[in-house]
Amino acid sequence: MTGDGVPTAGRIREVQALLQQLADRVGDNPSEVLQQLSEIMPELATWTRSTALLWGLHLRAQALRFLDQLDQALEAAESGLAAAPPGSPVAALLHLEAGMSLNQADHQQRASAHLESAVDSFKCLEDGSGTAWALTHLAVSLCGLGRSEEAVPIVEEAIMHAEAADDRRILRRALTQQAVINRQRGKLADALATVQAVLSEEQHPHTRANLLLEQGNILSYAQDFMAADASYVAASVEYAAHSDLLGTANAEKALGVNDLLLGRNASGLTHLSRAVDLYRGLDNNSGLGYTLQERGLVRLALGDAPGGLEDVEESRECFEASGDTLGLTGALKAHARIYASNGDITAALETLESSLTLARKINSPLAIAGNRLLQAEIDPHVPSRGEAAAEAADLYRALDMPLGVSYALSQGARAAMKSGQASVALELARGALRSLHLARCRVADPGRRSDQDFSLRDVTAGILEVCAELGSPAAIEVAADTVVDDAPLGLRQTFETGVLTAESRAILSRIDRVRSAQGPGSKTERSLLDQLAVSLATIRQDAPPEPLTLKMLRQSHLAAAVLVVGAPTPGGRLPVVTALPDAEPGFELKHLTDEMVRDIDMIGRLGERGADWKALWSDDAQRWRHNLADLILNGALADWAMSGSASELMLVLPPVLAHLPVEAFDIDGSPLGVRVAMRRLPVAAKRQVATRVDSVIGFLDPALDWGPEREALGTTPLTSPQELRDSLANDALTVVGCHGEASPGLTGALVTTDGTVVLTAGDLLSRRSAGGVFVLEACWSGRYFGSRTGEQFSMATAALIGGAGSTIAGLYALPADPACTGRLVATVIREIRAGVTPAEALRRARAEYLADPPTRLTRPGAGPLATMPGTAPWAWAGLCAYG
């Protein structure tokens, strides 16, 4: 850095011009810039009265960072800082470059110090653009440390400075980071809107690729995996066009993780392997290390334990070589988990201790908490487990991460129970339940919450297993509340308020406009109905739903029994809560046998093309009616149903079991749905809508025979679907007989034989029919088709959201036969018109039908010679009551 070179004024101007040219080209051609810098840097090092060398070092650091040579980039920046006057413009830029390089290398803690210095310097220099850049990357550091809430005001200030400086480039970068923060906080709609707004502007293709990658991340969280894949692929194309191998590697990694979320482990492994090869070719130890961690755990899940161990070991070597201590803590933790999975607890704990030591050394609360949480899970020494869980819970609480708190407290409850501290275990279980609810409410978007709920099964199982073992009335209450509150939260909020949000109303208005232009049932309308489902199930962060307890649910149904079934735990046990009138609640963790699982899956496949329907008509294939009754119904509930004085039964099933025809379950030779009036609650909520019928409306597909229904209606059916849509009204019994489509979410429709759309979910929601009853005699109109933890949308649910007090709809494909379904619906119509509740009307219809069933019936879709017994569940159990 010393010498006696004194450049002429002309040479200084030449070098300044060259450095400016290189600065303009560094983003597009970093390698060429480095080459030209290498030619002039020796000369600049001899200039004792010029800062040209410092500017050259800044450019060198920038070019090296673009090439992902982060160690050398940091070395160049810190070399310049050693000689730069503190507070000077070049010092500010060198601090910024050092911070950005450290962020890229995942050394966020060290990056923060440089970026804070850059912020201070730029502010003193009154450089708005520089201040915006430094603040934006400080927000990046905070997000990397798991402190996204702290990053919110930082990025907002960055946006303010960028706007004041009228610097569109940094404004776009700051907005993109704001989208990242919103994604991490669960505000997916805001995040997606921001990214798409930035994408709509003209910009450098490479910047566009980064935005597409972030858009894919948001869409993946929103469970729009197809759109996410498309975004990742588009980003990959842009990266390839600019020979950006690092960007391509990042896109491949994102595609791999997306596959893993969908359970496509083999495809995910392929993408991760490509990313590994790219990172390896780039000598990018950080990217390689993190991808190897992911791949190692996938290989373990696929049964390749040696391969998984090999990947994780190499991941450790990558972080050791790069000096990425935070990455190394993660690799050690992954290594410990693999040891534990292989049964080598001693090696697991030793490796975990090494990871914890490093995490404490770099003072990373998030890494410390993760290590302690794993220790709470695997440590055989119970007191140590309890201590680890307590520390993890405290750390997550300080980080404002209720998801981590719930994990830690559930592990603490297990440890306390094993050490004989029953009261402590129960209190920890209560705390885990509170944190669990809070964590789920933080994730606004239903798609991301669906994945989150599935991943939270271990927490739920921990609470339930502790409570089951404790067995006290207080423990049963906590277990029951855990199962009840596990129901989807987004739709519960809509049901509790009874009011659609402004966003949902706006989408319905758009659907009406599309209808006017394109007619009912268009692709555009279906797309809008998809958006409407997301809107209806999105948690409003200004007023998230309160925890729902069994007591609250019972108070809404005072005279009824309540049966709430939870999602199966990872250990193959089914939580079942039963609350009979005037009796204490019961809770059991039932064991799921292989035969039961096969029965559940067999019935679930009835929605697939080419499915075998024997389970619903063949006497030889109906063992499920007894097996699954033993699983879900306990003796007290069966006795109550058989008593002859049973009132209504409220049934809450998890999405993964919502397809089961529980009404056909056999108790002592009689179907449950004949013994007791049953009402399914697609959403567990404490608010009830009173049912009132002042008028009758009917529409029946003119191509089919509806003799019994026509007679029972007592009024002439409407002759066109448009007449029906225009006639939907409050406090009406609305009977619709036609075909139904098996479609997910709200995209299904009721249609006539010639394909004319009769009703969509949009009709049921925009023409809110408060207080009335819908009888949808249509296939699949009550069936939920969706993810294993999703919101239970169907045409029946749409009617309920639209204000109906009750709906009767088809759980599966219904026989279009006046001798069975026709008789049932006719009886239901007569009973409801006489003032009987819909659930009781349906019970009476089943009882009346089975008292005198036809001997044989034609099997739907199998030709006129294929028949089934008149008593087959297919003939009488397909219609269910929803409320």
Secondary structure, DSSP 8 states (H G I E B T S, - for coil): ----B---HHHHHHHHHHHHHHHHHTTT-HHHHHHHHHHHHHHHTTBTT-SHHHHHHHHHHHHHHHTT-HHHHHHHHHHHHHHS-TTSHHHHHHHHHHHHHHHHTT-HHHHHHHHHHHHHHHHHTT-HHHHHHHHHHHHHHHHHTT-HHHHHHHHHHHHHHHHHHT-HHHHHHHHHHHHHHHHHTT-HHHHHHHHHHHHTS---HHHHHHHHHHHHHHHHHTT-HHHHHHHHHHHHHHHHHTT-HHHHHHHHHHHHHHHHHTT-HHHHHHHHHHHHHHHHHTT-HHHHHHHHHHHHHHHHHTT-HHHHHHHHHHHHHHHHHHT-HHHHHHHHHHHHHHHHHTT-HHHHHHHHHHHHHHHHHTT-HHHHHHHHHHHHHH-SSHHHHHHHHHHHHHHHHHTT-HHHHHHHHHHHHHHHHHTT-HHHHHHHHHHHHHHHHHHHHH--SHHHHHHHHHHTHHHHHHHHHHHHHH--HHHHHHHHHHHHHTS-HHHHHHHHH----HHHHHHHHHHHHHHHHH-TT-HHHHHHHHHHHHHHHS--TTS------HHHHHHTTTTSEEEEE----TTSEEEEEEE-TTS--EEEEEE--HHHHHHHHHHHGGGSTT--THHHH-GGG-THHHHHHHHH--HHHHHHHHTS----EEEE--GGGTT--GGG-EETTEEHHHHS-EEE-SS--S--------EEEEEE-TTS--HHHHHHH-S--BSSHHHHHHH--TTEEEEEESEE---STT--EEE-TT--EEEEHHHHHHT--TT-EEEEESTTTT---S-TTS---SHHHHHHHTT-SEEEEESS-----IIIIIHHHHHHHHHHHTT--HHHHHHHHHHHHHHS--SEEE-TTS-TT-EEETTSHHHHSSEEEE-
